[in-house]
């Protein structure tokens, strides 16, 4: 009797083990889900405790702080957009005149791009202008600010697109290889509203000896080849996600991009909503993760497929990529976005409402 049971069990085990066998041309598996990083979205109380404590175990210091030093970055897209001037100290800007979190340094969003120009004047002269610096250059640039791979970096903004602005820089830091990147949810307005201290004047960068040895995180960038692999069915474990406005998605408008005039979307792309759909009405905070998870799931998205986000140039999609990173959904940012894709007229496009 026992022998019969044992034989049945062995037969079952063999059958189950063979179910996983197959040829090397089987459909690619979905990416292994990364862990969520809910701790990357912090509130003013967390930042204030960090400033006042600064060491793990110190009373009042946030428990998730690894204790390897920190840098607070105030970022904005305005300065070079308005004047095309670079400021590394915040001189002449609201950072210095209206105030900032004590000890914070200033960084405009264009500084992490290849340049040499910004949206100022005629706009970007080529898709590469809006593209993030290559990894070695970006890492050296951050080291010049005093940022290393091991430091905790808190990013915040104070403009009418604060979530996008902060998201763009946070993604750039993550891509470069910074191990602990945070965004101050609510931005500077939340900091002031909480009654925390404010500093005025300029703050100079204090360069670090080096960024630290790391290969960065190239997996957070999607290439044109990556997108073609999705379109051609070579990579079934990823999808293309459009995070522009609906009218951009269907090809009715090119939105506010005055430096190129191309309409449509990348083939097979699925619309997830514009950047405002994961932001508060005043664009200072992100919506709760559970709310986004519900919306995305209802729309047919799944954490079982890597999301290759794209927008017009890379700012909105960088924000979405960092938000997905916080949620633990695999994602990448297609730098250059629709500008890079559409201005190569050999690339296919779609228009209209998907059937």
LUMFI-321038 format. One record per residue (C-alpha): residue in three letters; chain; residue number from 1; x, y, z. Coordinates in Angstrom, 3 decimals. Example, Ala and Ser with C-alpha at 12.3 -4.5 7.8 and 13.67 -1.06 7.14 Angstrom:
<recs>
(rec ALA A 1 (12.300 -4.500 7.800))
(rec SER A 2 (13.670 -1.060 7.140))
</recs>
This chain:
<recs>
(rec UNK A 1 (0.000 0.000 0.000))
(rec UNK A 2 (2.757 2.390 1.013))
(rec UNK A 3 (4.800 1.450 -2.070))
(rec UNK A 4 (1.866 2.351 -4.288))
(rec UNK A 5 (1.506 5.735 -2.636))
(rec UNK A 6 (5.220 6.399 -3.008))
(rec UNK A 7 (5.079 5.526 -6.722))
(rec UNK A 8 (2.169 7.894 -7.229))
(rec UNK A 9 (3.992 10.698 -5.443))
(rec UNK A 10 (7.153 10.136 -7.503))
(rec UNK A 11 (5.161 10.115 -10.722))
(rec UNK A 12 (3.488 13.375 -9.729))
(rec UNK A 13 (6.820 15.022 -8.890))
(rec UNK A 14 (8.316 13.955 -12.241))
(rec UNK A 15 (5.288 15.214 -14.133))
(rec UNK A 16 (5.389 18.598 -12.409))
(rec UNK A 17 (9.131 18.981 -12.970))
(rec UNK A 18 (8.720 18.256 -16.685))
(rec UNK A 19 (6.103 20.969 -17.013))
(rec UNK A 20 (8.862 23.544 -16.786))
(rec UNK A 21 (10.924 21.918 -19.522))
(rec UNK A 22 (10.839 23.218 -23.046))
(rec UNK A 23 (12.860 24.663 -25.883))
(rec UNK A 24 (15.083 27.738 -25.525))
(rec UNK A 25 (12.705 29.661 -27.782))
(rec UNK A 26 (9.905 29.782 -25.210))
(rec UNK A 27 (8.155 33.071 -24.467))
(rec UNK A 28 (10.287 35.350 -22.269))
(rec UNK A 29 (9.192 35.356 -18.661))
(rec UNK A 30 (7.956 38.479 -16.929))
(rec UNK A 31 (10.590 40.450 -15.023))
(rec UNK A 32 (11.131 39.598 -11.384))
(rec UNK A 33 (9.342 42.207 -9.345))
(rec UNK A 34 (11.603 44.597 -7.452))
(rec UNK A 35 (10.805 45.557 -3.892))
(rec UNK A 36 (8.682 48.679 -3.379))
(rec UNK A 37 (10.435 51.766 -2.078))
(rec UNK A 38 (7.657 53.545 -0.251))
(rec UNK A 39 (10.297 55.094 1.993))
(rec UNK A 40 (11.466 57.188 -0.973))
(rec UNK A 41 (8.485 59.520 -0.496))
(rec UNK A 42 (9.026 61.482 2.694))
(rec UNK A 43 (7.154 64.218 4.548))
(rec UNK A 44 (8.450 67.428 6.165))
(rec UNK A 45 (8.639 65.805 9.605))
(rec UNK A 46 (11.009 63.144 8.264))
(rec UNK A 47 (13.310 65.745 6.686))
(rec UNK A 48 (13.222 67.932 9.784))
(rec UNK A 49 (14.150 64.944 11.960))
(rec UNK A 50 (17.003 64.134 9.588))
(rec UNK A 51 (18.392 67.669 9.835))
(rec UNK A 52 (18.132 67.720 13.615))
(rec UNK A 53 (19.421 64.180 14.177))
(rec UNK A 54 (21.532 63.042 11.297))
(rec UNK A 55 (22.570 59.684 12.728))
(rec UNK A 56 (20.777 56.347 13.095))
(rec UNK A 57 (19.872 55.704 16.700))
(rec UNK A 58 (19.785 59.391 17.586))
(rec UNK A 59 (16.485 60.377 19.157))
(rec UNK A 60 (14.188 61.811 16.527))
(rec UNK A 61 (16.248 60.622 13.559))
(rec UNK A 62 (14.217 58.751 10.927))
(rec UNK A 63 (14.720 55.003 11.308))
(rec UNK A 64 (15.095 54.425 7.543))
(rec UNK A 65 (18.058 56.795 7.222))
(rec UNK A 66 (21.212 54.687 6.565))
(rec UNK A 67 (23.497 57.250 8.198))
(rec UNK A 68 (26.011 57.841 5.409))
(rec UNK A 69 (25.435 61.576 5.056))
(rec UNK A 70 (22.776 63.440 3.168))
(rec UNK A 71 (22.260 66.201 0.617))
(rec UNK A 72 (19.053 68.200 0.188))
(rec UNK A 73 (18.447 69.431 -3.363))
(rec UNK A 74 (16.065 72.242 -4.313))
(rec UNK A 75 (15.314 71.924 -8.019))
(rec UNK A 76 (13.473 74.015 -10.588))
(rec UNK A 77 (12.973 74.148 -14.348))
(rec UNK A 78 (12.458 77.933 -14.464))
(rec UNK A 79 (15.880 79.654 -14.433))
(rec UNK A 80 (17.341 78.598 -17.755))
(rec UNK A 81 (13.914 78.397 -19.339))
(rec UNK A 82 (13.529 82.123 -18.675))
(rec UNK A 83 (17.087 83.458 -19.047))
(rec UNK A 84 (19.283 80.564 -20.236))
(rec UNK A 85 (21.667 81.328 -17.365))
(rec UNK A 86 (23.125 78.702 -15.089))
(rec UNK A 87 (23.174 79.169 -11.318))
(rec UNK A 88 (24.889 76.677 -9.042))
(rec UNK A 89 (24.313 78.731 -5.893))
(rec UNK A 90 (20.709 79.901 -6.347))
(rec UNK A 91 (21.792 83.534 -6.614))
(rec UNK A 92 (19.063 85.850 -7.868))
(rec UNK A 93 (16.455 83.105 -7.691))
(rec UNK A 94 (13.549 82.439 -5.296))
(rec UNK A 95 (15.850 79.844 -3.720))
(rec UNK A 96 (17.908 82.705 -2.280))
(rec UNK A 97 (15.268 85.414 -1.925))
(rec UNK A 98 (12.112 83.541 -0.900))
(rec UNK A 99 (13.924 80.850 1.045))
(rec UNK A 100 (14.801 77.179 1.118))
(rec UNK A 101 (15.258 74.293 3.529))
(rec UNK A 102 (18.351 74.994 5.660))
(rec UNK A 103 (21.443 73.473 4.081))
(rec UNK A 104 (19.796 72.766 0.731))
(rec UNK A 105 (21.662 73.342 -2.523))
(rec UNK A 106 (20.172 74.469 -5.842))
(rec UNK A 107 (20.018 72.534 -9.122))
(rec UNK A 108 (17.994 73.316 -12.239))
(rec UNK A 109 (16.615 70.394 -14.223))
(rec UNK A 110 (18.529 71.215 -17.422))
(rec UNK A 111 (21.853 70.670 -15.663))
(rec UNK A 112 (21.541 66.877 -15.840))
(rec UNK A 113 (20.988 67.016 -19.620))
(rec UNK A 114 (23.533 67.089 -22.442))
(rec UNK A 115 (22.638 70.631 -23.489))
(rec UNK A 116 (24.239 72.931 -24.271))
(rec UNK A 117 (20.936 74.793 -24.486))
(rec UNK A 118 (17.603 74.503 -22.694))
(rec UNK A 119 (14.038 75.159 -23.761))
(rec UNK A 120 (14.946 78.851 -23.745))
(rec UNK A 121 (14.356 80.658 -27.042))
(rec UNK A 122 (13.952 78.246 -29.928))
(rec UNK A 123 (13.887 75.245 -27.635))
(rec UNK A 124 (16.046 72.147 -27.925))
(rec UNK A 125 (17.923 72.147 -31.230))
(rec UNK A 126 (18.075 68.327 -31.363))
(rec UNK A 127 (16.665 65.361 -29.411))
(rec UNK A 128 (20.061 64.807 -27.794))
(rec UNK A 129 (19.874 68.203 -26.064))
(rec UNK A 130 (17.139 66.985 -23.716))
(rec UNK A 131 (18.801 63.614 -23.188))
(rec UNK A 132 (20.356 62.895 -19.789))
(rec UNK A 133 (24.155 62.997 -19.576))
(rec UNK A 134 (25.958 59.687 -20.085))
(rec UNK A 135 (26.559 57.785 -16.862))
(rec UNK A 136 (30.245 58.673 -16.215))
(rec UNK A 137 (29.582 62.369 -16.943))
(rec UNK A 138 (26.437 62.407 -14.811))
(rec UNK A 139 (28.192 60.715 -11.905))
(rec UNK A 140 (31.088 63.183 -12.077))
(rec UNK A 141 (28.606 66.053 -12.224))
(rec UNK A 142 (26.801 64.862 -9.100))
(rec UNK A 143 (30.129 64.380 -7.302))
(rec UNK A 144 (30.861 68.029 -8.076))
(rec UNK A 145 (27.684 68.882 -6.161))
(rec UNK A 146 (28.790 66.832 -3.170))
(rec UNK A 147 (26.584 63.863 -4.008))
(rec UNK A 148 (27.978 60.330 -3.827))
(rec UNK A 149 (26.328 56.977 -4.440))
(rec UNK A 150 (26.111 56.286 -0.707))
(rec UNK A 151 (24.570 59.549 0.465))
(rec UNK A 152 (20.875 60.021 1.054))
(rec UNK A 153 (19.584 62.657 -1.368))
(rec UNK A 154 (16.282 64.435 -0.740))
(rec UNK A 155 (14.813 66.328 -3.704))
(rec UNK A 156 (12.098 68.965 -3.552))
(rec UNK A 157 (10.699 71.769 -5.700))
(rec UNK A 158 (8.512 74.860 -5.481))
(rec UNK A 159 (6.874 75.554 -8.827))
(rec UNK A 160 (3.645 74.757 -10.665))
(rec UNK A 161 (4.937 71.358 -11.791))
(rec UNK A 162 (6.776 70.385 -8.611))
(rec UNK A 163 (6.059 66.656 -8.809))
(rec UNK A 164 (7.396 66.489 -12.356))
(rec UNK A 165 (10.398 68.681 -11.577))
(rec UNK A 166 (11.385 66.693 -8.500))
(rec UNK A 167 (10.615 63.416 -10.262))
(rec UNK A 168 (12.937 64.263 -13.148))
(rec UNK A 169 (15.909 64.888 -10.840))
(rec UNK A 170 (15.098 61.952 -8.534))
(rec UNK A 171 (15.073 59.636 -11.547))
(rec UNK A 172 (18.412 61.083 -12.730))
(rec UNK A 173 (19.965 60.377 -9.333))
(rec UNK A 174 (18.566 56.855 -9.333))
(rec UNK A 175 (19.882 56.249 -12.845))
(rec UNK A 176 (23.326 57.514 -11.838))
(rec UNK A 177 (23.498 54.968 -9.031))
(rec UNK A 178 (22.596 56.868 -5.846))
(rec UNK A 179 (21.415 54.175 -3.449))
(rec UNK A 180 (18.982 56.259 -1.416))
(rec UNK A 181 (16.938 58.869 -3.288))
(rec UNK A 182 (13.920 60.548 -1.661))
(rec UNK A 183 (11.323 63.116 -2.722))
(rec UNK A 184 (9.800 65.540 -0.246))
(rec UNK A 185 (6.086 65.026 -0.834))
(rec UNK A 186 (4.341 68.390 -0.872))
(rec UNK A 187 (7.570 70.203 -1.732))
(rec UNK A 188 (8.615 73.504 -0.236))
(rec UNK A 189 (5.022 74.572 0.359))
(rec UNK A 190 (4.494 71.614 2.696))
(rec UNK A 191 (7.769 72.408 4.466))
(rec UNK A 192 (6.715 75.987 5.177))
(rec UNK A 193 (3.136 75.029 6.064))
(rec UNK A 194 (4.487 72.634 8.703))
(rec UNK A 195 (6.191 75.546 10.476))
(rec UNK A 196 (9.738 74.384 9.780))
(rec UNK A 197 (12.690 76.804 9.657))
(rec UNK A 198 (13.606 78.569 6.413))
(rec UNK A 199 (16.992 79.817 5.230))
(rec UNK A 200 (17.685 82.545 2.672))
(rec UNK A 201 (20.738 83.461 0.641))
(rec UNK A 202 (22.925 81.326 -1.580))
(rec UNK A 203 (24.470 77.921 -0.916))
(rec UNK A 204 (27.591 76.834 -2.773))
(rec UNK A 205 (28.207 73.248 -3.807))
(rec UNK A 206 (30.831 71.366 -1.797))
(rec UNK A 207 (32.398 68.839 -4.185))
(rec UNK A 208 (33.018 65.259 -3.063))
(rec UNK A 209 (36.297 63.467 -3.802))
(rec UNK A 210 (34.385 61.116 -6.090))
(rec UNK A 211 (30.950 59.679 -6.763))
(rec UNK A 212 (31.924 56.141 -5.777))
(rec UNK A 213 (32.453 53.064 -7.899))
(rec UNK A 214 (29.197 51.946 -9.480))
(rec UNK A 215 (27.872 51.013 -12.902))
(rec UNK A 216 (24.732 53.001 -12.177))
(rec UNK A 217 (21.314 51.702 -13.171))
(rec UNK A 218 (21.060 51.618 -16.975))
(rec UNK A 219 (17.971 49.430 -16.578))
(rec UNK A 220 (16.045 52.624 -15.793))
(rec UNK A 221 (16.557 53.854 -19.366))
(rec UNK A 222 (14.740 52.346 -22.337))
(rec UNK A 223 (16.391 52.569 -25.754))
(rec UNK A 224 (14.842 52.774 -29.198))
(rec UNK A 225 (15.894 49.150 -29.712))
(rec UNK A 226 (14.045 48.191 -26.532))
(rec UNK A 227 (10.877 49.736 -27.947))
(rec UNK A 228 (11.267 48.009 -31.299))
(rec UNK A 229 (11.691 44.701 -29.464))
(rec UNK A 230 (8.292 45.286 -27.849))
(rec UNK A 231 (6.657 46.403 -31.115))
(rec UNK A 232 (8.025 43.406 -33.028))
(rec UNK A 233 (7.011 40.909 -30.347))
(rec UNK A 234 (10.582 39.974 -29.469))
(rec UNK A 235 (10.173 41.104 -25.866))
(rec UNK A 236 (6.788 40.079 -24.494))
(rec UNK A 237 (7.795 40.841 -20.933))
(rec UNK A 238 (7.697 44.612 -21.478))
(rec UNK A 239 (5.243 47.169 -22.796))
(rec UNK A 240 (5.312 50.756 -24.087))
(rec UNK A 241 (3.460 53.262 -21.925))
(rec UNK A 242 (2.448 56.749 -23.068))
(rec UNK A 243 (2.162 59.287 -20.234))
(rec UNK A 244 (1.306 62.368 -22.282))
(rec UNK A 245 (-2.087 64.060 -22.486))
(rec UNK A 246 (-4.854 62.146 -24.270))
(rec UNK A 247 (-4.873 64.583 -27.213))
(rec UNK A 248 (-1.150 63.956 -27.674))
(rec UNK A 249 (-1.687 60.212 -27.497))
(rec UNK A 250 (-4.289 60.168 -30.285))
(rec UNK A 251 (-2.288 62.616 -32.434))
(rec UNK A 252 (-4.648 65.599 -32.200))
(rec UNK A 253 (-1.947 67.914 -30.863))
(rec UNK A 254 (1.742 68.151 -30.118))
(rec UNK A 255 (0.988 70.002 -26.895))
(rec UNK A 256 (3.425 72.768 -25.900))
(rec UNK A 257 (6.486 71.485 -27.829))
(rec UNK A 258 (7.079 74.411 -30.145))
(rec UNK A 259 (10.495 73.233 -31.339))
(rec UNK A 260 (9.152 70.252 -33.323))
(rec UNK A 261 (5.811 69.483 -34.942))
(rec UNK A 262 (5.134 65.769 -35.036))
(rec UNK A 263 (1.875 64.134 -33.986))
(rec UNK A 264 (0.926 60.616 -33.024))
(rec UNK A 265 (2.206 57.869 -30.754))
(rec UNK A 266 (4.622 54.962 -30.741))
(rec UNK A 267 (2.985 51.752 -32.034))
(rec UNK A 268 (1.502 49.384 -29.396))
(rec UNK A 269 (1.739 52.125 -26.746))
(rec UNK A 270 (-0.913 52.047 -24.053))
(rec UNK A 271 (-2.089 55.277 -22.442))
(rec UNK A 272 (-1.755 55.581 -18.670))
(rec UNK A 273 (-2.667 59.254 -18.205))
(rec UNK A 274 (-0.760 62.520 -18.114))
(rec UNK A 275 (1.560 63.522 -15.275))
(rec UNK A 276 (-1.325 65.283 -13.505))
(rec UNK A 277 (-3.013 61.915 -13.036))
(rec UNK A 278 (-0.524 60.897 -10.351))
(rec UNK A 279 (-0.282 64.392 -8.849))
(rec UNK A 280 (-2.375 66.471 -6.485))
(rec UNK A 281 (-4.406 69.347 -7.937))
(rec UNK A 282 (-1.673 71.848 -7.018))
(rec UNK A 283 (1.088 69.537 -8.369))
(rec UNK A 284 (2.952 69.529 -5.055))
(rec UNK A 285 (2.209 65.964 -3.912))
(rec UNK A 286 (1.804 62.518 -5.406))
(rec UNK A 287 (-1.417 60.547 -5.131))
(rec UNK A 288 (-1.353 57.562 -2.723))
(rec UNK A 289 (0.341 54.451 -4.086))
(rec UNK A 290 (-2.754 52.323 -3.533))
(rec UNK A 291 (-4.809 54.735 -5.608))
(rec UNK A 292 (-2.326 54.538 -8.476))
(rec UNK A 293 (-2.178 50.751 -8.216))
(rec UNK A 294 (-5.967 50.564 -8.484))
(rec UNK A 295 (-6.089 52.942 -11.470))
(rec UNK A 296 (-3.279 51.182 -13.308))
(rec UNK A 297 (-4.681 47.718 -12.690))
(rec UNK A 298 (-8.149 48.775 -13.831))
(rec UNK A 299 (-6.599 50.202 -17.016))
(rec UNK A 300 (-4.930 46.878 -17.802))
(rec UNK A 301 (-1.414 47.519 -16.551))
(rec UNK A 302 (0.371 44.917 -14.463))
(rec UNK A 303 (3.597 44.754 -12.451))
(rec UNK A 304 (4.299 41.552 -14.342))
(rec UNK A 305 (5.421 43.572 -17.378))
(rec UNK A 306 (8.149 46.175 -17.397))
(rec UNK A 307 (6.729 49.609 -18.243))
(rec UNK A 308 (8.740 51.618 -20.783))
(rec UNK A 309 (7.398 55.125 -20.214))
(rec UNK A 310 (7.679 57.936 -22.744))
(rec UNK A 311 (6.398 61.501 -23.017))
(rec UNK A 312 (7.433 64.397 -25.265))
(rec UNK A 313 (11.056 64.580 -24.170))
(rec UNK A 314 (11.713 62.718 -20.936))
(rec UNK A 315 (10.524 64.777 -17.944))
(rec UNK A 316 (7.048 63.333 -17.437))
(rec UNK A 317 (8.264 59.819 -18.176))
(rec UNK A 318 (11.148 60.215 -15.699))
(rec UNK A 319 (8.590 61.196 -13.052))
(rec UNK A 320 (6.450 58.148 -13.878))
(rec UNK A 321 (9.488 55.856 -13.848))
(rec UNK A 322 (10.506 57.029 -10.385))
(rec UNK A 323 (6.934 56.709 -9.146))
(rec UNK A 324 (6.773 53.125 -10.465))
(rec UNK A 325 (10.123 52.469 -8.762))
(rec UNK A 326 (8.611 53.613 -5.457))
(rec UNK A 327 (5.663 51.263 -6.041))
(rec UNK A 328 (7.941 48.346 -6.900))
(rec UNK A 329 (6.753 48.054 -10.522))
(rec UNK A 330 (9.592 47.480 -13.049))
(rec UNK A 331 (9.941 50.529 -15.294))
(rec UNK A 332 (12.268 52.508 -17.542))
(rec UNK A 333 (12.283 55.980 -19.060))
(rec UNK A 334 (12.574 56.392 -22.832))
(rec UNK A 335 (14.795 59.477 -22.836))
(rec UNK A 336 (14.156 61.777 -25.766))
(rec UNK A 337 (10.584 60.513 -25.887))
(rec UNK A 338 (8.293 61.377 -28.761))
(rec UNK A 339 (10.803 64.018 -29.947))
(rec UNK A 340 (13.503 61.373 -30.437))
(rec UNK A 341 (11.135 58.807 -31.932))
(rec UNK A 342 (9.040 60.976 -34.247))
(rec UNK A 343 (11.777 63.118 -35.765))
(rec UNK A 344 (13.286 59.946 -37.237))
(rec UNK A 345 (10.690 59.600 -39.973))
(rec UNK A 346 (11.685 56.008 -40.630))
(rec UNK A 347 (10.072 55.075 -37.311))
(rec UNK A 348 (6.420 53.974 -37.508))
(rec UNK A 349 (3.632 55.821 -35.706))
(rec UNK A 350 (-0.028 55.489 -34.920))
(rec UNK A 351 (-2.814 58.055 -34.604))
(rec UNK A 352 (-6.444 58.044 -33.579))
(rec UNK A 353 (-8.216 56.156 -30.822))
(rec UNK A 354 (-6.908 52.578 -30.519))
(rec UNK A 355 (-9.420 49.899 -31.525))
</recs>
